Amino acid sequence: MGTSVNQPSPRTTGWTAVAAGYVHKEISPERVATEVWRAAQSEPGFVDALASPVLFDCYKAVRAATTIDDAMDAVNGAILKSGNSSVVVEFAKRAAPSAFGASTPAHLSWRTNLFSQLTDYFVSRDAPGYVGPNGRFANVGELAAFKKTLRQHVAATVRGVATDPTTPKQWADFVRTTLKKVAG
């Protein structure tokens, strides 16, 4: 039977600001989302991984696919070809299946899902430690509702970026524009 270890966020100024949002209810979820994305951008290699050509290849693969299976095959192929195995790439794979079946085109849903899932990942590193009398969340249900609010806020922000990249450079520009918006 396997086990997993939750790696906490680094103890930097940015992540300390995020942690304040896990304690104080007067800090809005939207502000916490902003602080999460500010702190995330300080993590070594994160922005470059998100803006990388392999993520653009994943975006193109989902855009060209007509089924979930086609999208997964193409995304996995792009990732294998790149040799990249970062956490960002892992979330790019996870975002593909849920991109289909939405009312918006799959490639637009994919990039929204990518940012939403990354938000959830960053919050999940530390927020569970704030459930109980010393944190913002009285129980796991409150934490789940909070995380859902953060994901919805980030998704709405990402949907507000109207560009549709067709080159790796345009993808990188989209990522940087989106990061500016989600980080306030």
Summary of the structure (lengths in Angstrom):
residues: 184
radius of gyration: 16.6
end to end distance: 42.4
largest distance: 49.5
contacts: 558
relative contact order: 0.15
helix: 68%
strand: 1%
